[in-house]
């Protein structure tokens, strides 16, 4: 007798044979379900996570120390202080006249470029996800930060208005 199980569609009580998850009536959801299972398996795969952390994220001792800083009590206090100072609003959107709630605190001058500014409250700003993505791309081109890039000898920019202009191609 073949192994069977209930269809995964909510409210459907039809029985399906292994290895299928959906009955004939709901079979169009099968590919989507299998793709979501693969995404989940990849995110919970210890080998993948280990390779990401040891090869990409912590590629050298400097990067390891930079990421360890984000697990300290000092960082959590600085982060909370900046969030309350900026009222949980993205500083980059606020300059453009848009109010966007955010919970990410970002270094204006990246610590990869200037390690001495990592605990300076004046070098921290609240940033939303879309601005953070754009700023990271800009930092990689301006400062040379990021994986497989060489740091450039440029002047650090601490003014959010000027950074926004440069991010948007104004300067």
N, C-alpha and C positions, 0 to 999 in steps of 0.2 A: 504494500500500500504506500503511495507517495506521501511525502511530508507536505502538510498544508498549514496555512496560517490565514488569519483574517486580513482583509484588504485594509491598507493604511488610511484610506479616505475616511474622514470623520463622518460617522453615521452609517457607513456601509458595512454590512455584515456578511458580505460574500466571502467565500473561501478561495484562496489562490494557492497554487502549488509553488514550492521552492524552485528556483531562487527569486521568483517575482515577488513584488511588494504590493502591487495594485491589481485589481480584477480587470476584465476586458473593458468594462464601462468607464473606468478611471485610469486606463493604462497611459494616457498622455502625461500623467504626473510622474511616471517612472524615471525618465531621464533626469528631470529636475531633482528628484529625491536622491538619485545616485550621485549627481554632481555635488549636492550639499553634503552628502556623506564623505565624499572625497576631500572637500574643503575642510571638513571637521577633522578627518583623519590626518591631513597634512598639518593642521594647526596643533594637533595633539601628538604628533610624531616626535618622539624624543631625539631621534637621529637628526631630523631636520632642524629642530630647535637648537640642539647642541652645535650643529654646524654653523647655524646663523650666529649664535652667540660667540663661538670661539673664533670663527674665521672672518666673519663680516663685521659684527658689532665691536667685539673686543680685539681688533686686529693687531694691536700693540699695547704696551704697558700704559702709554699716555691715554689712549682711548678708554682703557679699563678704569683708570683713575677718574677720568671725566664722568663716566657713567656711575661709578661708585659714589660720587659726590651727590647724585640725585637720590641716594638712599640714606642720607644723613639727616639728623635732627635739625642741623643748621639750615639745610635746604628747605625742609618742610616749614620751618618758621619764616624764612625769607619769602617763600611762595605764598603763604597765607597773608603775610604783611602786604605784599604787592597786590594780591587779589582784593583785599579790603581797601587799599589805597585807590585802586582803579575801579572799584565798585563792580567787579566782575564784568567789565565791558572792554571789548577789544580796543586797544589804543590806536591801532592802525586804521580801523574803520571809523573811529571817532574823529580822527584828523580829516577824513573824507566827508564828515557830516552824517555818517550812518551809525546807528546804535545797534551793536551786535553783542549779545551775551557770550562770554567765553570763560573757560576755566584753565586754560593753558598759560603758563608763565614762561616767557622766552627771554633769552639773553639778547640784548640789542646788538652788542658786539659779541660774536660767538666765542665761547671759552676755548675752542680749538685754536682761535686766532690769538686771543689774549687771555691767558690763564689767570692773570692778576685781577680781572674784573668779575670773576665768577661769583663772588659773595657780595658784590656791590649792588645795593638796592637801586641806585640810579641807573644801573645797566640792565634792569629787568622791566619788562612790560607784559601786560596781559594781551593775549593774541588769540584770535579765532582760528579754526582749522584751515579755512581757505587762505587767509593771510599768512598763516604759518607755512603752508605749502609753498606759496609764492615767495616768501622771504627766504626759505631754505634754498630754493632754486637760485635766487639772486645771490645769496651768500656763497654758493658754490662757484658762481661765475665771478663775483667781485673779490672775495677773500681767498678763493681756492680751497674751501673746506670740503669735507666729504671724502668718501672712499675713492682711492686712486687719483686724488688731486694733490697738487703741490701748493702749499700756502704761498700767496703772493705778497710782495712787499708794497702794501698800500696803506693809506692813512685810515685808521678806524673811524667810522661814522656813528655818532651817538644821537643824532637828531632824527626823530621818527619822520618828520616832514620830508627831509632830504632823502631818507631811505625809500619812502613811498614814491617820490619823484623818480628815483633811479630804478626802482622795481617796475614802474610803469613806463620806463623808457623816456622819461622827461629830460634827463641829464645825460 
